[in-house]
Amino acid sequence: MRNSLTEDQRKPEKEIKEIALWSEPASSSWTQLPGRSLVVCAVNALGHHVLNKDLRDIVGSFRGFYKQLTSDGQLRWIGPQKGGVLLAAAAILNAVCDLWPRKGKPLCKFLVDMAPRMLVSCIDFRCITDVLTEEEVYEILQKGQVGKKERGGFVEGTAQLQVQLPLLVTGGAAHHPLWVREKHSVDKSCVSTEGQILAHGYPAYTMPCAWLVYSDDTLKQLCMEALNSWTRFKVKVGADLQDDIRRCRRPCISTLGATALQQVQHQADLTTKGLSLQMMDANQCWDVPEAVEWMSNLAEFKPLWIEEPTSPDDILGHATISKALVLLGIGVATGEQCHNRGILKQLLQVKALQLLQIDNCRLEVSVRTSVLLMAKQFEIPVCPQASGVGLCELVHPIIFDFVSISASLENRMCEYGHLHEHVKCTVISRNASYMRPQDAGYSDMKEESVKKHQYTDGEVWKKLLAAQGN
């Protein structure tokens, strides 16, 4: 079985479109070239909504500003709330969210400290009130206040935070995969969820070691390097079934999985039978029946999930795949390329996924907050995608989710990518976890990186285009 590679499977490097507001803040909307040119045009078309506006007026009615930006009478006809227009709106809104807390706090801390009523006032509830109302959000946020009073505080004694790692049932399970608990000691008994983030970070997994385009030698080298830091990892699949099987059986991949299991067993004295920390990503390359057949052939490797098995717009197709694969103990994860919260809402409603995988940049902060809240309503774990340039540095919302919404790390982890050299304040990882960002605001790209990668007159693209011409 063979498929042609999608662009996401071919290219480890992704393109960021960055915009600047006022003098200092900058934020990003993720895409690939030459699609960036379309997003730039859309940003310019929406510019009149933000130019010469006072920040206090914008944040004083953030919901109103969001509606104005996403409901432009002329541009909504090539949307609404999807495609290049939505990416452009996200870039502008993320820039606002970078500037808003810029003078004092990282965005995650700013959101955690925001009063529930203020948070509610920032969310646009259009078309989602059948699953999430303003009062329900207020109630969730009020419950999330428990444990925040002594934020980052410590008391005497010893406490245990229970974090769940997946235990898949072998032999064909009739239910969603079982889960086994891994206990992590919290130094000096951290008494708040935010204290846990400060002390131990947010669980992460890595993916850059297993792109399809890598040679076997490169794959081996990157897998060996990953063993120094990581216990959770993901591999790309979907181009050639026999090659997928061969790669997953290679010593470097099997060693990576075995070492991860040994580390978990050492930490928690767990029985490792059926335990899998290997996720798979198909980047939307299969039809629905093909996805079920292909993953049935890969079930022997006991992946925790298959990511984006088919078109992100095929809600019922995902539901069909999910229903079939859950019998094999394989979850479905999707959401990275879902263009708005309406699609994500329906995926949740029809039980089309076991893990919601929102992109760290595609949806702006207030929309992502509404999606996190819907996931809480349906008790679906959120595991954000973050493999593009600068996406790891946008980890703020998922930390906010843990502290203020879900109050749980069960079955949750965030992807950790590469190319951090292009970001001013790079994310810090420790013990396979994201540490809480410390710099004020959201995230900034380095000016020199943006300049070098401008399409088509940047230094990098001039060289690439010249090489193609030759």
C-alpha positions in Angstrom: 0.0 0.0 0.0 1.4 3.4 -1.0 0.4 7.0 -0.9 1.9 10.2 -2.2 3.4 12.3 0.6 1.6 15.4 1.8 3.6 18.6 2.2 3.3 18.2 6.0 5.0 14.8 5.7 7.7 16.0 3.4 8.9 19.2 5.1 10.1 19.4 8.7 10.4 23.2 8.4 7.2 25.2 8.6 6.8 28.9 7.8 5.6 31.6 10.3 3.8 34.8 9.2 4.6 37.4 11.8 3.0 40.8 12.1 3.9 43.7 14.4 1.5 46.1 16.2 2.7 49.4 17.5 6.4 49.3 18.2 7.3 46.3 20.3 4.8 43.4 20.2 4.7 40.8 17.5 2.8 37.6 17.0 2.4 34.9 14.5 0.1 32.9 12.3 1.4 29.7 10.9 1.4 28.6 7.3 3.6 27.3 4.5 5.0 29.1 1.6 3.8 30.4 -0.8 0.5 30.4 1.2 2.1 33.1 3.4 1.6 35.6 0.6 -2.2 35.1 0.8 -2.1 35.6 4.6 -0.1 38.8 4.2 -2.8 40.1 1.8 -5.5 39.2 4.3 -3.7 40.9 7.1 -3.4 44.1 5.1 -7.1 43.8 4.1 -8.0 43.6 7.8 -5.6 46.3 8.9 -8.1 49.1 9.0 -9.8 47.5 11.9 -6.7 47.9 14.1 -4.6 50.7 12.8 -4.6 53.9 14.9 -6.8 52.1 17.5 -6.1 52.4 21.3 -5.2 49.1 23.0 -7.5 50.0 25.9 -10.5 50.3 23.6 -9.7 46.9 22.0 -9.2 45.0 25.2 -12.1 46.8 26.9 -14.4 45.0 24.4 -12.3 42.1 23.2 -15.4 40.1 22.2 -16.6 43.0 20.1 -13.3 43.4 18.5 -13.1 39.7 17.6 -16.6 39.9 16.0 -15.6 43.0 14.1 -12.4 41.4 12.8 -14.0 38.0 11.8 -17.2 39.4 10.4 -15.8 42.0 8.0 -18.7 42.5 5.5 -16.5 42.2 2.5 -14.0 39.5 3.5 -16.4 37.1 5.2 -17.5 35.8 1.8 -14.2 34.1 1.4 -14.6 32.7 4.9 -16.3 33.1 7.1 -13.9 32.2 9.9 -11.8 29.9 7.8 -8.8 29.9 5.5 -6.4 32.8 5.0 -8.8 35.3 6.5 -9.0 33.5 9.8 -5.2 33.0 9.9 -4.8 36.7 9.3 -7.4 37.5 12.1 -5.6 35.1 14.4 -2.2 36.8 13.7 -3.7 40.2 14.6 -5.6 38.9 17.7 -2.5 37.0 18.9 -0.5 40.2 18.6 -3.1 42.0 20.7 -2.8 39.2 23.3 1.0 39.6 23.2 0.7 43.4 23.9 -2.0 43.2 26.6 0.1 41.6 29.4 3.4 42.8 27.9 4.4 45.1 30.8 4.2 42.5 33.6 3.4 38.9 33.0 3.7 36.0 30.5 0.4 35.4 28.8 -0.3 32.1 30.6 0.0 33.9 34.0 -2.1 36.8 32.8 -4.9 34.4 31.8 -4.7 32.5 35.0 -5.0 35.7 37.0 -7.9 37.1 35.0 -11.2 37.2 36.8 -13.7 34.6 35.5 -16.3 37.2 34.4 -13.6 39.0 32.4 -12.5 35.8 30.7 -16.2 35.0 29.8 -16.5 38.5 28.3 -13.7 37.9 25.9 -15.2 34.8 24.3 -17.5 34.8 21.3 -20.3 32.2 22.0 -21.9 32.4 18.6 -22.8 28.9 17.3 -21.5 27.0 20.3 -24.2 27.6 22.9 -25.7 24.2 22.2 -22.7 22.7 24.0 -21.3 25.6 26.0 -23.1 28.7 27.5 -21.7 31.7 29.3 -23.0 30.5 32.6 -21.5 27.1 32.1 -18.1 28.7 31.4 -18.4 30.8 34.4 -19.1 27.8 36.6 -16.1 25.9 35.1 -13.8 28.8 35.7 -15.2 29.3 39.3 -14.4 25.6 40.1 -11.0 26.1 38.6 -10.3 28.8 41.2 -9.8 26.0 43.8 -6.1 25.5 44.3 -5.1 28.9 42.9 -5.3 30.9 46.1 -1.8 29.9 47.1 -0.4 30.0 43.6 3.1 28.6 43.5 3.2 28.2 47.2 4.7 25.3 49.2 4.1 23.8 52.5 5.8 21.2 54.6 5.4 17.5 53.9 5.3 15.3 50.8 2.6 15.2 48.2 2.0 13.1 45.1 0.6 14.4 41.8 -0.9 11.6 39.8 -0.2 11.9 36.0 -1.7 9.3 33.7 0.2 7.6 31.0 -1.5 5.3 28.5 -1.9 1.6 29.0 -3.4 0.0 25.9 -5.3 -3.3 26.2 -3.8 -6.0 24.0 -5.8 -8.6 22.2 -8.5 -6.3 21.1 -10.2 -4.1 23.7 -13.8 -3.4 23.6 -13.5 0.0 25.2 -11.3 3.1 25.0 -7.7 2.3 26.2 -7.2 1.8 29.9 -4.9 4.2 31.7 -2.3 3.6 34.3 -1.1 6.2 36.8 2.4 7.4 37.1 3.2 9.3 40.3 5.5 12.2 40.4 6.7 13.6 43.7 6.1 17.3 44.1 9.0 19.0 46.0 8.0 20.2 49.4 4.3 19.5 48.7 3.3 21.9 46.0 -0.2 23.0 47.1 -1.4 24.4 43.8 -1.6 23.3 40.2 0.4 26.4 39.1 3.0 25.4 41.6 3.2 22.1 39.8 3.9 23.9 36.6 6.6 26.0 38.2 8.3 23.0 39.7 7.9 20.3 37.1 6.4 21.7 34.0 3.8 20.4 31.5 4.3 16.9 30.0 5.6 16.9 26.4 6.5 14.5 23.6 8.9 14.8 20.7 8.4 14.2 17.0 11.4 15.6 15.0 13.2 12.3 15.2 10.8 10.5 12.8 10.0 12.4 9.7 9.4 10.2 6.6 12.0 12.0 4.5 14.8 11.1 6.9 17.3 8.4 5.8 17.8 5.4 8.1 21.1 6.8 9.3 19.5 10.2 10.2 16.6 8.4 11.9 19.0 6.3 14.0 21.1 9.4 15.0 18.0 11.5 16.0 16.4 8.6 17.9 19.6 8.0 19.9 19.7 11.7 20.7 16.1 11.7 21.8 16.9 8.9 24.3 18.8 11.5 26.4 15.7 13.5 27.2 12.4 11.9 26.0 10.1 9.1 27.0 7.2 10.0 24.7 7.5 10.2 20.9 5.7 10.3 17.6 6.5 8.9 14.1 5.1 9.9 10.7 3.3 7.2 8.7 1.1 6.8 5.6 3.3 6.8 2.5 4.1 3.2 2.2 2.7 0.5 4.6 5.7 -1.9 4.4 8.1 1.0 4.9 6.1 2.1 8.0 6.3 -1.4 9.4 10.0 -1.6 8.7 10.7 1.8 10.3 8.7 1.0 13.4 10.6 -2.3 13.7 14.0 -0.7 13.3 16.3 -1.1 16.3 16.4 2.7 16.8 12.6 3.0 17.1 12.2 -0.1 19.1 15.1 0.9 21.4 13.5 4.3 21.9 10.2 2.7 22.9 11.9 0.1 25.1 14.0 2.7 26.9 10.9 4.8 27.5 9.2 1.9 29.1 12.2 1.1 31.3 12.3 4.7 32.5 8.6 4.6 33.3 8.8 1.3 35.0 11.8 2.5 37.1 9.9 5.7 38.1 6.6 4.1 38.9 7.2 0.3 39.2 4.6 -0.3 36.5 3.8 -3.4 34.6 4.7 -2.6 31.1 2.7 -5.1 29.2 0.9 -3.3 26.4 2.3 0.1 27.4 2.9 2.4 24.4 4.4 5.8 24.2 4.6 5.8 20.4 2.1 8.0 18.6 1.6 8.1 14.8 0.7 10.9 12.4 -0.7 10.4 8.9 -1.2 14.1 8.0 -4.7 13.5 6.4 -3.4 11.2 3.6 -6.0 8.4 3.8 -9.6 7.7 2.8 -11.8 6.4 5.7 -11.6 2.7 4.8 -7.9 3.0 4.0 -7.2 4.5 7.4 -8.9 1.7 9.2 -7.1 -1.0 7.2 -3.7 0.7 7.4 -3.8 1.2 11.1 -5.1 -2.3 11.6 -1.8 -3.4 10.1 0.2 -1.1 12.4 -1.8 -2.1 15.6 1.0 -4.5 16.6 3.1 -1.5 17.6 0.4 -0.4 20.0 0.3 3.3 19.1 -1.5 5.5 21.6 -3.1 7.5 18.8 -3.2 8.0 15.1 -3.2 11.7 14.3 -5.1 13.2 11.4 -6.0 9.9 9.6 -8.2 11.6 7.0 -9.5 15.1 5.9 -9.9 17.5 8.8 -13.3 18.5 7.5 -14.6 14.9 7.5 -16.3 14.8 10.9 -18.3 11.6 10.3 -15.3 10.0 8.6 -13.3 10.5 11.8 -16.2 9.1 13.8 -16.2 5.9 11.7 -12.4 5.6 12.1 -12.6 6.2 15.8 -15.3 3.6 16.3 -13.2 1.0 14.4 -9.8 1.7 15.9 -10.9 2.0 19.5 -11.5 -1.8 19.4 -7.8 -2.1 18.7 -6.9 0.1 21.6 -5.9 3.0 19.2 -7.2 6.5 19.8 -7.9 9.1 17.2 -6.3 12.6 17.6 -7.2 15.5 15.3 -7.8 19.2 15.3 -4.5 20.7 14.0 -6.0 21.8 10.7 -9.6 22.3 11.8 -10.3 25.8 10.7 -12.7 26.9 13.4 -14.4 25.9 16.7 -17.5 24.8 14.8 -15.7 21.8 13.3 -14.0 21.1 16.6 -17.4 21.2 18.4 -18.9 18.7 16.0 -15.9 16.3 16.3 -16.6 16.4 20.1 -20.3 15.9 19.7 -20.1 12.8 17.5 -17.3 11.2 19.6 -14.9 11.3 16.6 -11.8 11.6 18.7 -10.2 10.5 21.9 -7.7 13.3 22.0 -8.2 16.9 20.8 -5.1 18.3 19.1 -5.5 22.0 18.6 -2.7 23.9 16.8 -0.9 26.4 19.0 -1.3 29.2 16.5 -4.1 28.5 14.0 -6.8 29.7 16.4 -6.3 32.8 18.4 -6.3 32.9 22.2 -10.0 33.5 22.9 -11.1 30.9 20.4 -8.7 28.4 21.8 -10.0 29.1 25.3 -13.5 28.3 24.1 -12.2 25.1 22.6 -10.5 24.1 25.8 -13.7 24.7 27.6 -15.7 22.6 25.2 -13.1 19.8 25.6 -13.7 20.1 29.4 -17.4 19.7 28.9 -16.9 16.5 26.9 -14.0 15.3 29.2 -11.7 15.0 26.2 -7.9 15.5 26.8 -6.2 18.3 24.8 -2.8 17.5 23.4 -1.7 20.6 21.3 0.3 20.3 18.1 3.5 22.4 18.1 5.9 21.2 15.4 6.3 24.4 13.4 8.6 27.4 13.8 7.8 29.2 17.0 4.8 27.0 17.9 6.5 25.5 21.0 6.9 29.1 22.4 3.1 29.5 22.2 2.5 26.9 24.9 0.7 29.4 27.2 -2.9 28.4 26.6 -2.4 24.7 27.5 -0.7 25.8 30.8 -3.6 28.0 31.4 -5.9 25.1 30.7 -4.2 22.9 33.4 -4.2 25.6 36.0 -7.7 27.2 35.4 -9.9 24.8 33.4 -9.0 21.1 33.4 -6.9 21.1 36.6 -5.6 17.7 35.4 -2.6 16.3 33.5 -4.4 13.0 32.9 -3.7 11.7 29.4 -2.4 15.1 28.4 0.9 16.2 26.7 2.0 18.9 24.3 4.2 18.3 21.3 7.8 19.6 21.4 9.3 20.5 18.1 12.5 22.2 16.8 13.8 25.4 15.1 13.8 27.3 18.4 16.7 29.4 17.1 14.3 31.8 15.3 12.5 32.9 18.5 13.7 35.5 21.0 12.6 33.9 24.2 12.9 30.2 23.6 10.9 27.7 25.5 12.7 25.7 28.2 12.2 21.9 28.4 13.3 19.8 31.4 12.7 16.1 32.0 10.5 15.8 28.9 8.3 18.7 30.1 7.6 22.3 29.2 8.7 24.7 31.9 6.4 27.7 32.3 7.4 30.7 30.2 8.9 33.5 32.2 9.0 36.4 29.7 6.2 38.9 29.6 3.7 38.7 26.7 3.1 35.9 24.3 6.1 35.3 21.9 8.4 37.1 19.6 10.3 36.0 16.5 13.8 37.3 16.0 13.9 40.2 13.5 16.9 38.7 11.7 15.2 35.4 11.2 12.1 37.1 9.8 14.2 39.2 7.5 16.2 36.2 6.2 13.1 34.2 5.5 11.0 36.8 3.8 9.4 35.3 0.7 10.8 35.8 -1.9 13.5 38.4 -1.3 14.9 37.1 2.0 18.4 35.6 1.9 17.2 32.0 2.5 14.6 32.1 -0.2 16.9 33.8 -2.7 19.3 30.9 -2.3 16.6 28.2 -2.6 15.0 29.8 -5.6 18.4 30.2 -7.3 19.1 26.5 -6.7 15.8 25.5 -8.1 16.5 27.6 -11.2 19.8 25.8 -11.7 
